[in-house]
Amino acid sequence: MTETDLPPRLTRLTFHGPLSEARAARIVDRLGRAAPARVLDIGCGWGELMLRVLDAVPGATGIGIDLNGEDLARGRANAKARALSGRVEFVEGSAGETSHGPADLVLCLGASHALSDEEPPQHTADALRALRRIVAPGGRVLLAEGFWQRSPTSAELAAMWPDARADEHHDLAGLVDVAVAAGFRPLWIETAGDDEWEDFESGYQSDAEEWLAAHPDHPLAQETRERIDRHRASWLRGYRGVLGMAYLTLVPVDGTV
């Protein structure tokens, strides 16, 4: 079995999350106006948003940390294509075990679990305290974190991921309260829309769906079919319209660490 026989992975996604081009451009513009000299991306994946910030801020440097070597290789290739290789480093490792900071801008996009050993939702407060220690005075943190748009029903919870719980996430107001308690002020509060979620979820599955249509009898077809059918059911019957994604632009309060 060769590499070309295997289903491709996430090639239809620009960002590994429900984030539109329009929102990304606004976020990069907002963060870039603070002229960060050093950018740190926790759980970076292929670091698309970090690369866009570096592109927008001449001279800025970045470090992305992630456990997935395939995603890091994609990030390095994208950096090379944009002539950013000399200004960015992609490091394979655990964010919780890697020495990092302080940074003028810290990105933590759906990766708060990498900064805490606590169970949800306590891990969010733990991660925010860690981010407060990492960010430089006067810097910025961009946190992308899940929240409940409304309380999930028992049927919705049963359709989600294993052991999903109603107390697993804060609501939006509660999430912002946790950020404030950790020593931040929220400069900007925004949430992913339905179109962003649908683009992300469809793009997340699209490579495998097309591969299955062309390779229905492949040795890996049944396993792949079961995996993506399970994920689609989790989205459509479980967290669609229930789980939200907040993008919080945070500034540290002086003297609170």
Secondary structure as GFF3:
##gff-version 3
##sequence-region A 1 257
A	DSSP	three_ten_helix	3	5	.	.	.	ID=ss1
A	DSSP	alpha_helix	21	32	.	.	.	ID=ss2
A	DSSP	beta_strand	38	42	.	.	.	ID=ss3
A	DSSP	alpha_helix	48	56	.	.	.	ID=ss4
A	DSSP	beta_strand	61	66	.	.	.	ID=ss5
A	DSSP	alpha_helix	69	81	.	.	.	ID=ss6
A	DSSP	three_ten_helix	85	87	.	.	.	ID=ss7
A	DSSP	beta_strand	88	92	.	.	.	ID=ss8
A	DSSP	beta_strand	103	109	.	.	.	ID=ss9
A	DSSP	three_ten_helix	112	115	.	.	.	ID=ss10
A	DSSP	alpha_helix	122	134	.	.	.	ID=ss11
A	DSSP	beta_strand	135	148	.	.	.	ID=ss12
A	DSSP	alpha_helix	154	159	.	.	.	ID=ss13
A	DSSP	alpha_helix	172	181	.	.	.	ID=ss14
A	DSSP	beta_strand	184	191	.	.	.	ID=ss15
A	DSSP	alpha_helix	194	214	.	.	.	ID=ss16
A	DSSP	alpha_helix	221	233	.	.	.	ID=ss17
A	DSSP	pi_helix	234	239	.	.	.	ID=ss18
A	DSSP	beta_strand	243	252	.	.	.	ID=ss19
###
